[in-house]
Each structure stands twice: as structure tokens, then as C-alpha cells.
Amino acid sequence: MYRPQELEPGMVLLMTEGPRRNLLDCLIAWSTANPFVHACLVGEGTLIDPLWRVVEHPLDRYAANGWAFRVPEADAAVRAQAVAWAQARLGRVYGLAELLADGARFDLHWLPLGGRWHPRHWTCSGFVAMAYRAAGLPLTLAPYPAPADLSYSPRLAGPRPWEAGPGPP
């Protein structure tokens, strides 16, 4: 879906369900009615990936099911700030409680209790959104962003699966 050699620091990757589908990915896609189930940020030669902990991975990790997005409004300084914010959080624990709260919000229609713009833990898409928010450029106004929210952001430039046109017959 993307070519690792074309990635630049500060780009946002959104992933569809990969070749090794799992229950969590299926639930996120179903819950948000959107093909994107995971988000990460391109760092300096690696992906900064908020999984169960924030870790770094090789750039080609999601090449088969990842969609790369540029942030045209972000100049080099903003992109560098977003990447620095993300790198400073390597090793931090993933926001499992936030993920469960998102499930309650999407599927049970429970209203959130309190804001999460300054949490200690994030979901994958919340992590990416916070990196840019900390750099002064919010990617979305959604206070609890899911990968779907990032995919609809007008600040992300790149193809979406629903814009790709018809597939083979």
C-alpha cells in the first residue's frame, strides 16, 4: 500500500486489517464502520508505534496494509516537534482503559466522563493526534479520536480506500 522509501518523518500511517486478522481489529472496524483499525507516526527512519507499549518498528512493518498520509499544513518544524513528542514517549504503556472507553462510546453510546486531551495513556490514534496537538496543529477536533476520525481529517492528504476506485472485476 505504501513504499517505505517514500515515507518522511511526521507522516501518519493508518492501517486496515492486515493479513493476520485479529479480533481487536475486527471489532474496531465494525465499531467505527471504517476500514482503518490502527494508526502510527513515521519517525526518523522508524515507525513510532503505540501498541501495548510505544515502540519503534522498521518502516516496512505495515507496507502491505498501511496507507500513508502527509500533513501539508505542517512545516518541517511542526513535523519535527510531533516526532520529538512521540519519541519522548517510547516505552509508555498503551491506553487499554481508553480503548475500552472508546468501545463503550461507539457501541453502547455511553457519553465520556471527562476530557482526555492530557491523559497519561493513549490509544493509537489518540497518540498520533496528541503528537500533532502538542506541536500546535490538531489533526481532528474529536476529543477521543479513533483511526476513523483521523481518516476523515481534512488535514491528512493521501488516498483513502473508498477513493481508490473499483477493483478488479
VEXFITOR-380424 format. One record per residue: residue number from 1; residue in one letter; y, x, z of N, C-alpha, C, O in turn. Coordinates in pm, 1 decimal. Last residue first. Example, Ala and Ser with C-alpha at 12.3 -4.5 7.8 and 13.67 -1.06 7.14 Angstrom:
<torros>
TORRO  vexro  tordo    nnorth     neast       nup   canorth    caeast      caup    cnorth     ceast       cup    onorth     oeast       oup
TORRO      2      s    -225.0    1285.0     708.0    -106.0    1367.0     714.0       3.0    1290.0     787.0     113.8    1340.9     803.9
TORRO      1      a    -569.0    1319.0     780.0    -450.0    1230.0     780.0    -330.0    1320.0     780.0    -331.9    1423.6     846.5
</torros>
This chain:
<torros>
TORRO  vexro  tordo    nnorth     neast       nup   canorth    caeast      caup    cnorth     ceast       cup    onorth     oeast       oup
TORRO    169      p    -690.5   -1261.5   -1167.6    -746.5   -1398.2   -1179.2    -878.5   -1412.0   -1108.8    -937.8   -1519.8   -1109.4
TORRO    168      p    -504.2   -1058.8    -931.5    -594.5   -1073.3   -1046.1    -656.1   -1213.2   -1049.1    -672.0   -1276.2    -944.5
TORRO    167      g    -208.0   -1216.7    -793.1    -308.5   -1111.3    -802.6    -395.5   -1132.0    -925.0    -363.9   -1213.3   -1011.8
TORRO    166      p     137.7   -1288.5    -840.2      -3.2   -1327.6    -840.8     -94.8   -1206.8    -856.7     -62.3   -1109.3    -924.4
TORRO    165      g     376.7   -1124.0    -621.9     332.9   -1189.3    -744.1     184.6   -1219.7    -739.9     114.7   -1180.8    -646.3
TORRO    164      a     489.8   -1023.2    -392.5     418.4    -929.9    -479.3     372.5    -992.9    -610.0     332.5    -920.6    -701.3
TORRO    163      e     598.1   -1172.0    -198.1     683.7   -1143.5    -313.2     611.8   -1060.9    -419.4     668.5   -1032.5    -524.9
TORRO    162      w     420.3   -1182.8       6.3     447.7   -1309.5     -61.7     541.6   -1291.8    -179.9     563.5   -1386.7    -255.3
TORRO    161      p     426.8    -918.2     103.8     308.6    -967.8      31.2     336.0   -1095.9     -47.0     280.5   -1115.4    -155.2
TORRO    160      r     740.3    -762.4      20.6     658.7    -839.7     114.0     539.3    -893.7      36.5     548.8    -913.2     -84.7
TORRO    159      p     905.0    -449.6     -37.5     828.8    -565.5     -84.0     753.4    -632.5      30.6     708.9    -566.8     124.7
TORRO    158      g    1219.3    -382.2     129.4    1089.3    -343.2      77.6    1013.1    -467.0      36.1    1052.3    -578.4      70.8
TORRO    157      a    1435.8    -347.5     393.9    1425.3    -354.5     248.2    1290.2    -300.8     204.5    1252.1    -188.7     238.1
TORRO    156      l    1558.3    -514.8     669.9    1447.2    -434.0     619.0    1435.0    -456.1     469.2    1425.0    -569.7     422.9
TORRO    155      r    1753.4    -693.8     730.7    1788.2    -551.5     743.1    1675.7    -459.7     695.9    1696.1    -338.9     683.4
TORRO    154      p    1656.6    -946.6     728.5    1728.8    -903.5     608.9    1768.6    -756.0     614.6    1812.7    -699.7     514.3
TORRO    153      s    1333.1    -999.8     853.7    1464.3    -941.6     879.3    1533.4    -901.4     749.2    1474.9    -829.6     668.0
TORRO    152      y    1078.0   -1086.0     829.6    1181.4   -1173.6     775.5    1321.1   -1115.0     791.7    1418.4   -1175.9     747.0
TORRO    151      s     933.4    -891.2     961.2     909.6    -909.5     817.7    1014.6    -998.4     752.5    1038.2    -987.5     632.1
TORRO    150      l    1012.0    -922.3    1225.3    1059.1    -805.0    1151.6    1042.3    -825.6    1001.2    1126.8    -782.6     922.7
TORRO    149      d     872.8   -1159.8    1277.9    1019.2   -1157.3    1286.7    1076.2   -1038.0    1211.5    1177.0   -1050.4    1141.8
TORRO    148      a     605.3   -1072.9    1250.7     660.2   -1173.2    1158.7     812.5   -1170.7    1159.1     875.0   -1178.5    1053.3
TORRO    147      p     567.7    -907.4    1470.5     574.6    -846.8    1337.0     632.9    -943.5    1233.5     701.2    -901.6    1140.1
TORRO    146      a     804.7   -1055.8    1702.7     668.4   -1034.8    1655.4     679.2    -961.4    1521.7     788.0    -953.6    1464.8
TORRO    145      p    1053.2   -1013.2    1951.9    1010.7   -1006.3    1811.9     861.6    -981.1    1794.3     801.7    -897.1    1861.5
TORRO    144      y    1218.3   -1172.9    2142.5    1078.9   -1134.3    2163.5    1014.7   -1115.5    2026.6     928.9   -1195.2    1988.6
TORRO    143      p    1468.9   -1238.5    2048.7    1459.8   -1162.4    2173.6    1319.0   -1112.3    2203.5    1302.2   -1018.9    2281.9
TORRO    142      a    1582.7   -1201.0    1722.2    1473.5   -1255.4    1803.2    1460.6   -1173.5    1931.5    1443.1   -1051.8    1925.0
TORRO    141      l    1754.2   -1078.8    1559.1    1814.0   -1142.1    1675.7    1707.2   -1202.3    1766.5    1738.2   -1249.5    1875.9
TORRO    140      t    1668.4    -756.0    1431.2    1648.2    -900.1    1439.1    1721.4    -952.6    1561.1    1747.3    -878.2    1655.7
TORRO    139      l    1755.0    -499.1    1444.3    1685.7    -540.8    1322.4    1667.8    -691.6    1316.5    1653.5    -748.4    1208.2
TORRO    138      p    2060.4    -366.5    1562.3    1948.7    -459.4    1584.3    1886.7    -501.9    1451.1    1958.0    -536.5    1356.9
TORRO    137      l    2177.7     -72.0    1599.6    2156.3    -155.4    1481.6    2037.2    -248.7    1505.0    1924.2    -213.4    1471.0
TORRO    136      g    2197.8     113.9    1806.8    2315.1      34.6    1771.4    2300.5     -54.8    1650.1    2399.8    -108.7    1601.3
TORRO    135      a    1978.5     236.6    1900.4    2061.2     316.2    1809.1    2182.7     237.7    1759.3    2261.3     288.5    1679.2
TORRO    134      a    1859.0      32.9    2035.9    1913.0     143.8    2115.4    2003.6     233.3    2030.9    2094.4     297.8    2083.2
TORRO    133      r    1770.8    -109.3    1813.3    1873.4    -169.5    1900.1    1939.7     -60.3    1984.0    2061.5     -60.3    2001.4
TORRO    132      y    1571.8      61.8    1719.1    1694.0      43.0    1640.3    1805.3     -21.2    1721.7    1922.6       9.7    1700.8
TORRO    131      a    1394.0      39.5    1935.4    1436.2     171.5    1887.3    1566.0     159.1    1808.0    1659.1     237.2    1827.8
TORRO    130      m    1347.5    -235.3    1954.2    1425.9    -169.0    2058.7    1474.6     -31.6    2014.3    1584.5       9.8    2051.2
TORRO    129      a    1184.3    -277.0    1727.2    1315.3    -342.4    1736.3    1404.1    -273.9    1839.8    1523.6    -256.0    1816.2
TORRO    128      v     960.2    -126.5    1803.2    1035.6     -89.5    1682.9    1176.0    -150.3    1687.8    1274.4     -83.3    1656.4
TORRO    127      f     886.1    -274.1    2034.4     913.7    -130.8    2042.3     999.5     -85.9    1923.4    1099.3     -16.0    1941.0
TORRO    126      g     829.8    -524.1    1930.2     939.4    -510.1    2026.0     982.6    -365.2    2039.6    1101.3    -336.3    2054.7
TORRO    125      s     604.5    -461.2    1781.4     726.8    -499.4    1710.7     848.5    -494.1    1802.1     958.7    -463.0    1756.7
TORRO    124      c     424.8    -394.7    1993.7     453.0    -302.7    1883.2     584.9    -335.6    1813.9     667.1    -246.9    1790.7
TORRO    123      t     572.2    -477.2    2312.7     471.0    -496.0    2210.2     509.2    -403.5    2094.6     615.1    -340.8    2098.0
TORRO    122      w     662.7    -266.9    2590.6     693.1    -343.9    2470.5     566.3    -372.6    2393.1     466.2    -302.2    2406.0
TORRO    121      h     797.5    -206.9    2920.1     686.8    -204.1    2824.4     720.8    -296.4    2707.9     797.2    -391.6    2723.1
TORRO    120      r    1026.1    -245.5    3055.0     962.3    -114.1    3069.6     850.8     -96.9    2967.9     814.0      15.6    2933.8
TORRO    119      p    1303.1    -411.0    2883.3    1176.8    -405.2    2956.4    1128.2    -261.6    2972.6    1182.0    -168.8    2912.0
TORRO    118      h    1553.0    -520.7    2794.0    1546.3    -394.6    2867.0    1417.2    -386.1    2947.4    1420.8    -357.1    3067.0
TORRO    117      w    1521.9    -760.9    2672.2    1586.1    -656.4    2594.0    1587.5    -523.5    2667.4    1620.7    -421.6    2607.0
TORRO    116      r    1400.8    -994.7    2764.0    1321.1    -872.6    2757.4    1390.1    -764.9    2676.7    1321.3    -682.5    2616.4
TORRO    115      g    1494.6   -1257.0    2998.9    1507.2   -1177.3    2877.4    1424.2   -1050.7    2882.2    1382.6   -1005.2    2988.7
TORRO    114      g    1320.8   -1547.6    3132.9    1399.5   -1424.3    3141.6    1398.6   -1346.4    3011.4    1313.2   -1367.1    2925.2
TORRO    113      l    1048.3   -1684.1    3033.1    1121.2   -1680.1    3159.7    1195.4   -1548.4    3169.5    1137.7   -1447.7    3210.7
TORRO    112      p    1008.3   -1871.9    2729.8    1006.2   -1746.5    2805.6    1089.5   -1757.6    2932.8    1188.0   -1831.2    2938.3
TORRO    111      l     830.1   -2178.1    2704.4     956.7   -2106.2    2694.9     949.9   -1979.2    2777.9     891.1   -1979.4    2886.1
TORRO    110      w     535.6   -2235.8    2524.9     599.6   -2215.2    2654.2     728.7   -2139.4    2632.4     734.9   -2047.2    2551.1
TORRO    109      h     368.7   -2296.2    2311.9     509.0   -2337.6    2307.0     575.5   -2333.3    2444.1     660.6   -2416.4    2475.6
TORRO    108      l     124.3   -2196.2    2276.2     134.9   -2302.2    2375.9     276.2   -2358.1    2384.4     300.8   -2455.7    2455.3
TORRO    107      d     171.0   -2009.1    2069.4      60.9   -2104.0    2060.3      70.0   -2220.0    2157.9      27.8   -2331.1    2125.8
TORRO    106      f     406.9   -1856.8    2121.2     373.9   -1902.5    1986.7     274.2   -2017.7    1986.7     291.1   -2113.9    1911.8
TORRO    105      r     403.1   -1821.4    2404.7     522.0   -1873.1    2336.1     486.7   -1930.7    2199.6     530.8   -2040.3    2165.1
TORRO    104      a     153.8   -1713.7    2454.3     190.4   -1840.5    2518.4     309.5   -1904.1    2447.1     315.6   -2026.0    2431.4
TORRO    103      g     182.3   -1476.9    2304.4      78.9   -1574.8    2270.3     110.2   -1711.1    2329.2      95.0   -1813.0    2261.8
TORRO    102      d     385.7   -1354.8    2450.7     410.5   -1393.7    2312.0     308.2   -1497.1    2266.5     342.8   -1593.5    2198.2
TORRO    101      a     247.6   -1307.3    2687.9     362.0   -1399.2    2690.0     396.5   -1445.2    2548.6     432.5   -1561.1    2528.2
TORRO    100      l      67.4   -1116.6    2593.3      16.1   -1245.2    2641.2     128.0   -1349.2    2646.3     106.2   -1465.7    2613.0
TORRO     99      l     252.1    -912.8    2535.8     169.1    -967.9    2428.9     114.0   -1104.6    2469.3     113.9   -1197.7    2388.8
TORRO     98      e     348.2    -860.6    2790.4     440.4    -913.2    2690.1     364.1    -974.9    2572.4     406.0   -1076.2    2516.4
TORRO     97      a     120.1    -752.1    2904.5     174.5    -876.8    2960.1     270.5    -941.5    2860.7     273.7   -1063.9    2848.3
TORRO     96      l     101.0    -519.4    2745.0      -3.5    -621.9    2738.6      46.6    -754.9    2793.4      18.7    -859.9    2735.4
TORRO     95      g     281.0    -302.6    2617.6     317.3    -423.3    2690.9     214.6    -533.8    2677.9     237.9    -632.0    2607.3
TORRO     94      y     149.0      30.3    2667.8     177.2     -85.6    2583.1     206.6    -207.6    2669.6     161.1    -214.6    2783.7
TORRO     93      v     291.6     308.3    2838.7     188.9     204.4    2828.8     240.0      88.0    2744.1     357.8      52.6    2748.4
TORRO     92      r     398.5     617.7    2689.9     423.9     495.5    2767.9     316.4     390.9    2740.0     258.5     386.5    2631.5
TORRO     91      g     351.4     821.5    2510.0     269.4     816.2    2630.4     291.2     692.3    2715.2     210.8     663.9    2804.0
TORRO     90      l     685.5     844.8    2401.7     544.8     879.1    2377.3     469.7     880.1    2510.0     518.5     933.0    2609.8
TORRO     89      r     952.4     800.8    2425.7     863.1     708.3    2494.9     715.8     732.3    2464.4     630.9     649.4    2497.5
TORRO     88      a    1090.0     969.7    2267.2    1107.9     987.6    2411.5    1014.3     897.5    2491.3     998.7     916.0    2612.0
TORRO     87      q    1040.5     863.2    2015.9     968.3     984.0    2057.2     978.7    1007.5    2207.3     885.4    1060.0    2268.1
TORRO     86      a    1226.0     647.2    2017.5    1081.9     622.4    2012.1    1002.4     743.9    2060.1     907.1     729.1    2136.6
TORRO     85      w    1468.8     787.3    2024.6    1438.0     689.2    2128.9    1287.1     666.0    2134.7    1227.5     665.2    2242.5
TORRO     84      a    1445.6     931.6    1783.8    1453.2    1003.3    1912.0    1420.1     910.4    2028.3    1350.3     950.9    2121.3
TORRO     83      v    1451.7     720.1    1597.1    1332.5     805.0    1608.4    1332.3     879.3    1741.5    1227.8     888.7    1805.9
TORRO     82      a    1712.4     626.5    1643.1    1597.9     536.9    1660.0    1469.5     617.5    1678.6    1388.2     586.5    1765.8
TORRO     81      q    1862.5     855.1    1577.0    1867.8     800.6    1712.9    1748.2     709.8    1739.6    1689.0     715.7    1847.3
TORRO     80      a    1801.0     879.2    1304.0    1763.3     986.9    1396.7    1764.7     937.8    1541.1    1677.4     974.8    1619.6
TORRO     79      r    1919.2     644.6    1207.8    1774.5     663.9    1195.2    1725.9     770.8    1292.2    1621.5     754.8    1355.5
TORRO     78      v    2186.5     704.5    1268.2    2121.7     588.7    1331.2    1970.3     603.4    1324.2    1900.5     578.1    1422.4
TORRO     77      a    2226.2     928.9    1102.0    2244.7     939.7    1247.2    2175.8     825.1    1320.4    2113.0     847.0    1424.1
TORRO     76      a    2185.9     831.6     841.2    2096.2     934.5     895.1    2106.8     944.9    1047.0    2006.1     967.6    1114.1
TORRO     75      d    2243.9     473.9     865.2    2269.5     606.6     810.2    2176.9     706.7     879.8    2098.8     669.3     967.2
TORRO     74      a    2118.9     162.1     796.9    2112.0     273.3     891.9    2140.6     404.8     820.6    2069.9     442.4     727.0
TORRO     73      e    2105.0     -23.8     600.0    2229.3     -18.9     677.4    2233.2      99.9     773.1    2339.5     134.5     824.8
TORRO     72      p    1839.5       0.6     501.5    1953.0      50.8     423.6    2083.7      62.0     501.6    2165.3     149.2     471.9
TORRO     71      v    1560.2      85.0     608.3    1668.1      14.6     678.2    1797.9      63.0     612.8    1860.4     156.5     662.9
TORRO     70      r    1251.7      27.6     432.5    1370.1     107.6     463.3    1468.6      19.8     540.0    1460.8    -103.1     536.7
TORRO     69      f     908.2     -16.0     488.9    1040.2     -76.9     475.4    1147.5      23.8     512.5    1135.4      96.0     611.5
TORRO     68      a     574.8     -36.7     374.3     686.0      46.5     420.8     819.5     -20.6     389.8     841.0     -74.1     281.0
TORRO     67      w     280.3    -168.9     488.5     392.0    -194.2     398.1     511.7    -121.3     455.0     547.1    -141.3     571.2
TORRO     66      g     -67.1     -88.3     511.2      69.6     -83.9     562.0     172.4    -105.8     452.4     152.7     -65.5     337.8
TORRO     65      n    -329.4     -57.0     438.8    -285.3    -192.4     473.4    -142.6    -196.6     529.0    -101.7    -297.1     587.2
TORRO     64      a    -372.1     209.1     365.5    -447.7     104.0     297.3    -394.1     -36.2     324.6    -411.4    -125.6     241.7
TORRO     63      a    -215.6     366.3     536.7    -183.3     362.4     393.4    -254.5     248.9     320.1    -201.7     197.5     221.5
TORRO     62      y    -218.3     416.0     806.9    -218.0     276.1     763.7    -192.0     261.6     613.6    -150.5     154.8     568.5
TORRO     61      r    -229.5     703.5     821.6    -317.7     618.1     903.0    -327.3     474.9     849.6    -436.5     418.2     848.0
TORRO     60      d     -72.4     895.6     701.5    -160.6     816.1     615.8    -246.5     715.6     692.1    -329.6     648.4     630.9
TORRO     59      l      67.8    1036.8     897.3     140.2     941.8     812.9      48.8     851.1     730.7      88.9     740.6     694.0
TORRO     58      p    -115.5    1054.5    1207.0     -79.1    1106.8    1075.0     -14.9     996.7     989.8     -41.5     878.1    1009.6
TORRO     57      h      43.8     940.6    1513.5     -67.7     942.8    1419.4     -21.0    1007.1    1289.3      99.1    1014.0    1263.3
TORRO     56      e     124.8     931.1    1858.3     158.2     974.5    1722.8      30.4     978.5    1639.9     -76.5    1014.6    1689.0
TORRO     55      v     169.2     650.9    2086.2     105.1     774.3    2040.1     159.7     811.8    1902.4     231.2     734.2    1838.9
TORRO     54      v     197.9     455.1    2361.0     274.9     501.6    2244.9     220.3     639.3    2207.9     224.6     732.5    2288.3
TORRO     53      r    -106.5     278.5    2423.7      -0.9     369.6    2468.4      76.7     407.8    2343.0      26.2     394.2    2231.6
TORRO     52      w    -216.3      96.1    2265.0    -231.0      73.8    2409.8    -141.8     169.2    2487.4    -106.4     143.5    2602.4
TORRO     51      l      41.3     158.1    2038.3     -87.9      91.5    2054.6    -104.2      63.5    2203.8     -11.3      10.3    2264.7
TORRO     50      p     300.1     232.4    1872.0     278.9     170.1    2001.9     147.9      90.8    2003.7     145.7     -28.6    1974.0
TORRO     49      d     344.1     525.6    1705.7     263.0     405.0    1701.6     240.4     347.2    1841.0     168.4     407.2    1920.9
TORRO     48      i     502.8     701.0    1484.4     514.6     674.8    1627.8     461.1     533.8    1645.7     524.4     435.9    1606.1
TORRO     47      l     359.2     911.5    1247.8     391.3     773.4    1282.3     400.3     764.9    1433.3     313.3     816.9    1503.2
TORRO     46      t     516.3    1221.6    1141.7     409.8    1142.9    1204.5     454.7     997.4    1214.2     571.3     964.6    1192.1
TORRO     45      g     740.3    1346.2    1040.1     609.3    1390.9     993.9     491.6    1320.7    1058.3     377.0    1357.0    1031.9
TORRO     44      e     919.3    1215.1    1263.0     932.0    1341.6    1189.2     792.5    1392.1    1152.1     733.7    1471.8    1225.2
TORRO     43      g     821.1     871.4    1224.1     892.8     978.5    1292.4     906.7    1099.9    1202.0     905.9    1088.0    1079.5
TORRO     42      v     824.1     533.8    1154.7     798.0     666.0    1097.6     885.7     766.9    1170.7    1007.5     751.2    1178.7
TORRO     41      l     689.0     292.2    1374.2     807.1     360.5    1322.3     766.2     496.6    1266.6     683.1     565.9    1325.3
TORRO     40      c     501.1     -16.6    1340.1     526.9     115.9    1397.0     645.1     178.6    1323.8     694.4     124.8    1224.7
TORRO     39      a     320.7    -320.4    1394.2     441.5    -250.5    1349.4     446.4    -112.4    1412.6     401.2     -93.4    1525.6
TORRO     38      h      92.3    -581.2    1294.4     125.0    -461.3    1371.3     249.0    -395.6    1311.2     278.6    -412.8    1192.9
TORRO     37      v      49.3    -796.4    1128.4      -9.6    -802.0    1262.5      25.8    -681.4    1349.7      -7.8    -680.0    1468.1
TORRO     36      f     149.4   -1010.8     867.8     170.2    -885.1     939.2     126.0    -896.6    1084.6     159.7    -992.2    1154.4
TORRO     35      p     121.1   -1264.5     753.0      15.4   -1165.4     730.7      30.8   -1036.5     811.8     -65.1    -960.1     823.7
TORRO     34      n     173.4   -1547.5     961.8     232.1   -1437.6     886.3     123.8   -1332.1     866.8      41.8   -1312.1     956.4
TORRO     33      a     153.7   -1726.0    1176.9     148.1   -1774.5    1038.5     212.3   -1673.0     944.2     294.1   -1707.6     858.9
TORRO     32      t     125.0   -1642.5    1434.2     259.4   -1631.0    1376.3     266.9   -1684.4    1233.3     375.0   -1687.8    1174.4
TORRO     31      s    -147.0   -1694.6    1484.1     -44.8   -1740.4    1577.5      94.4   -1741.8    1515.1     172.9   -1833.0    1540.9
TORRO     30      w    -282.9   -1562.0    1280.6    -293.0   -1707.4    1293.9    -175.9   -1762.0    1375.3    -114.5   -1862.5    1339.4
TORRO     29      a    -212.1   -1295.2    1332.9    -185.5   -1354.5    1201.1    -187.1   -1506.6    1209.3    -101.3   -1572.7    1150.8
TORRO     28      i    -308.6   -1272.6    1598.4    -165.8   -1253.3    1569.4    -130.3   -1317.1    1435.2     -28.8   -1385.9    1424.8
TORRO     27      l    -584.7   -1318.3    1561.0    -505.8   -1408.7    1644.7    -356.0   -1395.7    1617.2    -284.6   -1495.8    1613.0
TORRO     26      c    -655.2   -1099.5    1399.7    -674.6   -1236.3    1350.4    -589.6   -1334.8    1428.9    -529.0   -1424.9    1370.8
TORRO     25      d    -597.1    -889.1    1577.4    -524.5    -901.7    1450.5    -535.9   -1043.3    1394.7    -437.2   -1100.2    1347.8
TORRO     24      l    -788.6    -946.4    1780.0    -645.7    -947.9    1809.7    -563.2    -963.2    1682.0    -468.9   -1042.2    1678.9
TORRO     23      l   -1036.0    -914.9    1648.5    -995.6   -1045.3    1698.3    -845.5   -1052.4    1723.7    -782.0   -1153.1    1692.4
TORRO     22      n   -1007.7    -711.1    1351.6   -1047.2    -735.1    1489.9    -988.6    -868.2    1535.3    -902.8    -926.0    1468.6
TORRO     21      r   -1116.0    -545.1    1057.9   -1050.4    -658.9    1122.0   -1099.1    -671.8    1265.5   -1215.7    -646.8    1296.3
TORRO     20      r   -1093.7    -284.8     905.6   -1171.9    -311.8    1027.6   -1102.0    -423.4    1104.9   -1036.3    -397.8    1205.8
TORRO     19      p    -905.6    -292.2     705.4   -1046.4    -302.0     667.7   -1136.9    -328.5     788.0   -1243.9    -387.7     773.8
TORRO     18      g    -637.8    -485.7     859.9    -696.9    -374.2     788.7    -842.7    -395.9     755.3    -896.6    -504.8     774.7
TORRO     17      e    -382.2    -719.5     825.6    -514.7    -692.8     880.6    -581.3    -585.7     794.8    -581.0    -594.2     672.0
TORRO     16      t     -79.0    -532.9     762.8    -161.3    -652.9     753.4    -295.7    -619.5     816.7    -320.1    -505.6     856.6
TORRO     15      m     194.9    -372.5     922.7      57.9    -371.0     876.6      -1.9    -510.7     869.9      20.3    -594.7     957.1
TORRO     14      l     496.3    -213.5     856.5     433.4    -337.0     902.5     295.3    -342.4     840.3     279.3    -319.8     720.3
TORRO     13      l     705.5      52.9     939.9     581.2      11.0     876.1     534.3    -118.0     940.6     532.6    -130.9    1063.0
TORRO     12      v    1028.2     168.2     876.1     946.2      77.4     956.3     821.4      44.2     875.9     830.2      11.1     757.6
TORRO     11      m    1183.1     490.7     880.8    1128.5     375.7     809.0    1040.3     295.7     904.3     985.3     349.5    1000.4
TORRO     10      g    1245.5     711.4    1032.5    1323.0     590.7    1054.4    1274.3     470.5     975.8    1319.2     358.6    1000.9
TORRO      9      p    1168.6     960.9     794.8    1193.0     924.5     934.4    1284.4     802.5     945.2    1386.1     792.2     876.6
TORRO      8      e     991.9     834.3     507.9    1102.2     912.0     565.3    1121.9     869.5     709.6    1095.0     754.5     744.3
TORRO      7      l     726.3     844.2     269.0     782.2     797.3     396.0     890.7     891.9     445.4     882.4    1013.3     427.2
TORRO      6      e     602.5     946.8      51.6     729.9     879.0      27.5     795.6     829.1     156.3     907.5     777.8     153.3
TORRO      5      q     357.9    1041.5     128.4     458.0    1141.3      90.3     595.2    1078.5      64.9     694.7    1150.5      57.5
TORRO      4      p     205.2     805.1     165.4     255.4     880.6     281.0     365.5     980.1     245.8     457.1    1001.0     325.3
TORRO      3      r     269.6     516.2      -5.2     231.5     655.8     -27.3     289.7     738.1      87.2     411.5     740.8     104.7
TORRO      2      y     123.7     198.3      73.4     236.9     290.5      67.3     182.7     429.7      42.0      65.0     457.4      65.0
TORRO      1      m    -118.7      80.8       0.0       0.0       0.0       0.0     126.1      85.8       0.0     224.5      51.3     -65.3
</torros>
